[in-house]
Amino acid sequence: MWPNKNTSLAFALVGLVLFGGCAKIAGTKSLKLAHGLPTDHPVHMGMVRMGELLAQKSGGRLTIEIYPSQQLGTERECLELLQIGSLGMTKVSSSVLENFAPEMKVFGLPYLFRDREHAYHVFDGKVGRELLLQTEKFWLRGLTYFDAGQRSFYTKTRPVHTPEDLSGLKIRVQESPVAMGMVRALGAAPTPISYGELYTALQQGIVDGAENNPPSFYTSHHYEVCKYYTLNEHTAVPDVLIISTLAWKRLTPQEQRWLQAAADEATVFQRKLWQEAEQQALDAVQKAGVEVIRPDKSLFMERTKGMLEEYKKDPVMRGLIESIQRTP
């Protein structure tokens, strides 16, 4: 189960009854995939494309049923359902997977990647592929990395042009020690809150802002509350598509190959879609009255560069960081 947490037995039993991870009907198999994003989000569209490709490759013998918008629970609840085999697949940020595979925290380090292409080469290369399998001992197997863009700050009460402007602000972060450390390094107070609860938390002033990519800022409607978006682009944390190892083992070797191939092809589609969605999102939020700020990113890099050196003190993390830096 979730490391150092107890999963509700009642919840698990309900999940087993209602949400079989891999149901077999009349010679076909269907995998249930649940996630927390809205249907107009490019990552959701990537998963839809994966389902289409899988149906084509398998001749309809293996399909995917997608349940978006937290229909089957939060990210954490979906992961727990995967662990007991009650749900087949889900999508989570790599930051969430730090709770299972500490090595995943490397993707959350600020200003680690030189550019988008560098990040893609890392995700698709040796480092990325090895990390996808680091969670198998927790009954979770990574299939691919979807592009989740670069994360930046958006705020409600005042614009952020420099790190000093973040001082004293409560900023929502994911449940990630690396994300919390980064926000502290920039002078703000990190506040972990579920993504599904964030809109209300912003409205009520529980937090003063958050950090995320442009499409998520737009599709979540957080731009209705936060009118300042600072493109400091501190991290490029990917979304990870995960299958329960219990569901994976119920597939034949041929079905596993179909699924992995569909995931890989959908990743190419999703990444192209993402780049288009980023500009569309920025145009839309500006039209809605958001001030988009393009700060001097070197100021934010300077304030956070100590994090990289601190994590290099760990031999495993040092090896990962240096491997990523050597990747062309």
ABEGO torsion letter per residue (X at the ends): XBBGBBBBAAAAAAAAAABBABBBBGGBBBBBBBBABBAABAAAAAAAAAAAAAAAAAGGABBBBBBBGGAAEBAAAAAAAAAAGABABBBBBAAAAAAABAAAAAAABBGABABAAAAAAAAABAAAAAAAAAAAAAGBBBABBBBAEBBBBBBAABBBABAAAABGBBBBBBBBAAAAAAAAAAGBBBBBBBAAAAAAAAAAGABAEBBBBAAAAAAAGAAAABABBBBAGABBBBBBBBBBAAAAAABBAAAAAAAAAAAAAAAAAAAAAAAAAAAAAAAAAAAAGBBBBBBBAAAAAAAAAAAAAAAAABAAAAAAAAAAAABX
